[in-house]
Amino acid sequence: MTHTETEMTADLVRDLLREQHPDLADRSVRLGARGWDNQLWRLGDDLAVRLPWATRSADALLRKEYAWLPALAPGLPLPVPVPQRLGEPSERFPRPWTVTTWVPGTPADRVPATNAAAAADALAGFLTALHRPAPDGAPVGGRGRGGPLADCAEQFAEGLAAATGAGLIRDPGAVRAVWEDAVSAPARTGPALWLHGDLHPANILTEGGTFCGVIDFGDLCAGDPACDLAAPWMLLPDGAVDRFHAAYRPTADAATLRRARGWAVLRALGGILIGDAGVHGRPGGKPTWGPPGHAALRRLVATAG
């Protein structure tokens, strides 16, 4: 973990632009958002400057987005922040940074989707388009994402113990049962597909009750689509998961759906701990992350077996 020693200001953004991308330096600059790894500064109406400010790993993630996302974005049915320029480390700011397109909308942790049918169809359409075979050399997921679910067993055990110890989980046995069923599902045998890798409510935008954009592709990787197919449990209103599965193509087999439930448990526990208990020393955690996690666990346990 690290916080940048450089104060993030509009003047800093303008200075960086003047040094490396002077044709953009006359645009208006204002703070857009402070995320888990990066700060986003609006650049005019249609662009943003993305500056890493917390985790050191953010540097490599920005470069990964810059390398891969421009080729993927045109085939996606929802807007995504497409990198336009790369800023290299300098004396003024010793870390890489990017200029991306700005995607309007409100994060779903703050304004959840309420139009169940439209949201399920939008999410299914996005993941259907994204989940294509990835080329050789595509990035491997960090923290086990896209790999065998069993590789995250320690993460699950620690998360469940922490949430239970904090009094945040009423029936840890039921949660464990969902996890154990998911881990016992047959492994994926098909090609590695492109994955977003981090589809939680703070990384998808809403407008008018449905989804209008997807952001933060720092965990973009190739692997098992079950990792992304956890998203409906966290993102959709009650009763909409089945509609998502009906709209997603190709239709996921039973083993994939079982593994997806395990990934959903992991994502839900993470949201509960960050939102309800907080994580000391970690920027970006928000109380709004807790409710989607609790809702996902409730749905997963209710539909177990």
PyMOL commands that set and color helices and strands:
alter all, ss='L'
color gray80, all
select helices_A, chain A and resi 10-20+22-24+58-75+116-130+142-144+149-165+172-183+201-203+225-235+241-247+254-277+287-302
alter helices_A, ss='H'
color red, helices_A
select strands_A, chain A and resi 29-34+38-43+47-52+83-87+97-101+106-107+193-195+204-207+210-214+221-223
alter strands_A, ss='S'
color yellow, strands_A
deselect
rebuild
show_as cartoon
